[in-house]
Amino acid sequence: MSKIVIYTSSSCPYCLRAKALLKRNNAKFEEINIENDQQLREKMIQQADGRKTVPQIFINDIHIGGCDDLYALEQEGRLQELLDDNLKF
């Protein structure tokens, strides 16, 4: 089963923008707030090839990157392709 996971923190405006874009595309996602959990933060950093900033977005276990990367995929017309599998579930 495909899925979307987004690592966030409460005060991050980029996290809000990324979540808004996913919601506009009717994509369901799992949000993991790493703000007060060092273990979750370390897990995110490991999965995101050392990136420490939020959001970090994964679609079907593929590391998309951050908010700007997500919007770039949309601009290129490639975001919907990635989400299509997710929308079926």
N, C-alpha and C positions, 0 to 999 in steps of 0.2 A: 504494500500500500504506500502510495506516495505521500509526502508530507512537506510542510513548510515549518521551519523553526527560526525564530528571530530572538536573538539575545539583546536585551534592552536594559536601560536604567530609567527610573521615574522622571528625572529632570532633563532628559535628552530630547532636544527638538528634532534631531534627525531620526530618532526612533519613532516619534509621532508621525513624521512625514512618510517614513517607510510603511508603517502600519496603515496609514490613510490610503496609500497607493494600493496596497494589498486588498484592503476593504473595498475600494472602488472597483477592483477586479473580481469581487466576490470570492476571494480566496480565503479559505480557513487556515489559520496558522496557530502554532503553539508559541506562546511568548514566555521566555525565560528571563526573569529579572535578576541580574547578577549584582545589583547594587550593594547588597549586604551579605553576599555569600562568596567568600574567596575560592571555595572549591568549584563552584559553578563558573566563576571568572577564569580560573585556571583551565577548566575543561574547554571553555570557549576559545581561549588563546591557543590551546593545543589544536583544536579542530580548525581554527582559522589561520593556521600557518604563522602563528606569532602575532597576529593583529590583536591589539589591545583595546581598540575603540569600539563603542557601540553605535549603532546596531551592527551585528554580524548576522547575515541572513543565509540560510541554507534551504535549498529547494531540492527535494528528493536526494538528500545527502550530498548535494553539490554545493560547494561554497560559492555563493554569489558575490559576497563582499558586503559593503555598507550601503547606506542610503543612496549615495551618488551612483553606485554601481547598479542598483536596482532601477533607478530612474533612467540610466543609460540603456539598460536592456529594454525598457519600455519604449524609449525613443527609437531604438533600432528595430522595433517590432518583434523582438525575440522573447519578451516576457510572457506573453500569452501562450506561446508554445510550451514554455516550462510549466505554466499553470494549468494547462489543459488537462493533464493527467490528474492533477490535484482536484480540479473542479468536478471530476466524475465521482468522487467519493463523498 
